Amino acid sequence: MGLSIISYLSQKDGAEIDRFEHASRTIPSWLACPEVTEVVVVDWGSDTSLYSAFKEWGWVDDRLKIVEINTSLPLSISKALNIAAQFTGKGVLCRLGIDHLLLRPDFFTDVKYGLAPNTFIAGLDYPLSVSLPPDSKHLQGIFYMPRDIFFGVAGYNEDLVGYCGEDNDLYRRLTLLGQKQRRFDMLNVYDKFITHIDHPRNRVAELKEDDWNEQNISSKHMWNNIENSMQKVKIIEGNETLTVCRLV
C-alpha cells in the first residue's frame, strides 16, 4: 500500500513569508521517510516556480511531483489540495502543510498502525471563531486516511473560501458518513516527530461559524467521481517531475 503526501504553496496565500524557504526544509524531511511513495505539491500561480527552485537546488527524487497551476486567480486552498490528490496513486493519503517539518523519518511507522477500519487520523480541529496565537502548538490541517474515503466524500469543499474552514468541513462530512476521527497524540508527537515552522498568521476564514454549522452534505459539494474532477484542470505540458496545468 503506497503513501502519498499532498501539499500546496503559493505566493498568493496572504502571508508575508517565504514558502519556498519552508519547502526547502520540509519536503526533504518528508522524502526521508521510507514509507512515502510519492509527494505531490501544487504550486498555485507563483511568479517564480517551485520546480525552477528545485532544479537550482539540485534536487533529484522520482517520488516528487510538482503540479504548477497557471492562474492569476486568488488561492483556493480546497481546489489546490483536491488537484494535488487527483495526481496521487492508490493507498493512503496524507496532507501536510508546506510548513510542517518532520523531525524523525519513522513518523509514519507509528502512525500507520493506528489506522483502524473506518477511521482517519487528523490534527485538532477548532471552531472557526477561535483565533490561535502565533506561537500555538497545533497540527491543524494534517490528516492521514485511506485515499478512497477522501474521494468518497469528494475531497475538500471548493465552495469554501478563506483559510482553515476546509479542514473542519472535511472532517465533519467524513464523520457524518460513518468515519471515526482519531486525533494525533500531541504530547507524544509534537516537537518529537513533527513540528510547525513559526510564521505570521494567514488571513482567517471568511466563512462565518454559523454558516459553517448550518451546512449539510449536498450534491453541490461533491464530485461525482475522480474522472469528472480531472476535468477541473487541463494539462499543458509535463515530464516525470513537473505537470503544468491551467484551470478549466
N, C-alpha and C positions, 0 to 999 in steps of 0.2 A: 504494500500500500504506500503510495507516494505522499509526500508532504509538500504542499505548495504555500509559500508565503506571498501575500498580496500587500501592496502599499501604494502610495502616491506621493508626489510632491508637486509644488507649483510656486512660481514667483508671484502668483495672484491670490495667495491664501490670506492676505490681510495681516500677516505678521512680519514685523521688521527683523527677520532672522535669515541666516544663510542656510537654506535647506540643503544645498549641495555639500556644505561642510558637515552637516548631520549625516548625509548619505555616505560620505567618505569614511565615516566611523562605524555606522550601524550596519550597512549592508555586508561588509566583510565579517562582522560578528555573526550574522545570520548564516552566511555561507560556511562558517566554521563548524556548524552543527552537522554531523554526519547524516542525520535523518532527513535533512532538507534536500528535496529532489529538484525544486525549482523556486526561483524568486521572480515575481512579476511586478514591476514598478511602472505605474503610469506617470508620465511627465506631462502635466497639463499646461500647455501653452507657454512654457518658459522661453524667454528670449534667447538664452544660451542653453543648448540641450544637455541633458544629463548624459546622454550617450557620448557626446563630444568630450565631456569632462572625464568619463570613464576611459576613453581612448588616451586622453592626455595623461591620466594616472597610470596607464599601462595595465589596466585590469583585464584579466582573461579568465572567464569561468563560464562553461557552456550551460550552467544551470541558471544563469541570469538572463532575464528577458526584459527589455525596456520597450514600453509602448508610448510613443510620442503622439499626443493629440494636438494637431494643428488647429488652434482656435483662438479667437480673441474674446470669447465669452468668459464671464467670471467663473471661478472654480465652482464646480458642483462635486462635493465630496462623494455623495452617493453614486453619481454617474461614473466618476473616476474609479471607484472601487468595484463597481459592477463590471466595468470594462476590463479591469485587471483580472477579475475572476473568470471572465469569458476565455481568457488566454491560458488558463491552467488546465492540467490534466486531471485524471481521476485520483481519488484518495481523500486526504484530509486537507482542509483549508485553514490557514492561519492568517489573521490580519495583524500586522504590526505597523505602528506609526513610524515614519521615517526618523523620528526622534527616540525610538525605543532601542536601547543598546543592550544586547545580550552579553552578560558578563562571564558566562560559562558555556562551553559547547555542548554540555549534557543537559541543557534546559529542557529539550523535548523528550529526553529519555524518561524523565519523571512525569511530565505532563501526559504523555500518551497512555499511560496505564490508568489514568483517571477518567478516560473517555468511555463510560458505560453506554449500553444501547439507549437510544432516545435521549441522549444527553449532550449538551455543549458546554464548553468552559469559556467564561468571559470575564473581563475585568469588571470592577464595580461600576454599576450604573447609578446615576443620581438624578434628582429632579432637574429639569432644565432651568428652573428658577434659582438654583443654587450656583453661586459664583465661587469657584475654588480659588484659594490663594495661589500665587505663582509657585510657591515652594511646596505645595501639597504633594504627597506621595499617593499616586493612584495609577491604575492600569486601565483607565477608561479607554475604550476603543479596541482593545485587544480581544480577539476571540480565537477559539480552536474548536473546529467542528467538522464532521463529515461534509464533504463538498455537496453531496446530494441533498442534505437538508437545507443548506444555504439556498440552492436553486429551487428547493421545494416550496420556499416562501418567496421566491422570485427576488432574492437578494435585498439590497437596500432600496428604500422607498425614494424614488427620484423626484417626487413632489416636494420633498423637504428641502429647505434652503438654510443657509447659515452653517453653524458649527455645533457638533455634538448630538443634535437631535436624532441623527440617523442611527446611532447605536441603540438608544433606548427603544426606538421604533422597531428595529430588527429583533431585539431580544423579546419584546412584547409579543410580536407576531409568532415567533418561534414557540413561546410558552403557551400561547393560545391554541396552537396546533399540536400540543401534547409533548413538546420537547422540554426537558428539565435543565435549568441553568445551574451549573456549578461554578462558584467563584474561585478565582485564584487565591491561594493562601498567601496573603500579603506578608505575614510575619516571616514565612519561610522562603518567599520568592523575591520580594522587592529588595534591591541593593545586594542581593546574594546571587541571583541568577539573571535578573533583568533590572534595568533602571530607565528612568525617563530623563532625557537631557533637558535641563532647565532652559527656558526661553520665555520671552514675553508672551502673554496670553493672546490667542486669536480672538476675533470677534465672536460674541456669544451667539447662540442660536436665535434666529429671527422668529422661530415658531413659538407661540405662547404656550405656557404649560397647560392651560385649559383646553386649547385647541388640540394639543397632542393627546391629552387624556380622552378626548371625545372621538378620536379616530378609531375606525374599525377596519378589519381586513376587508378589502373590496377589490374588484377586478382592476380598477384604475391603478392600484399599487402593485399589480402583479404582471410579470411577463408570462406569456403562455408557455414558453419553453426556451431553452438556450439558443435554438436556431433562430427564433424570432428576435431575441435580444441582440444577436450578432448583427442584425440589420441597423443597429444604432450607430455603427461606425463603418466606414469604408476604408479598406486597406489601400494605401497609395503605393508603398514600397516596403521592402523588408529583407532582412537576412536572418541568420541564426540568432542574433542578439537583439536586433532593432526591428520594430514594426512601426511604421509611420501611418497614422490614421487621421481621418477627419470625421467630425460628427455628421450624421445624416438625419 
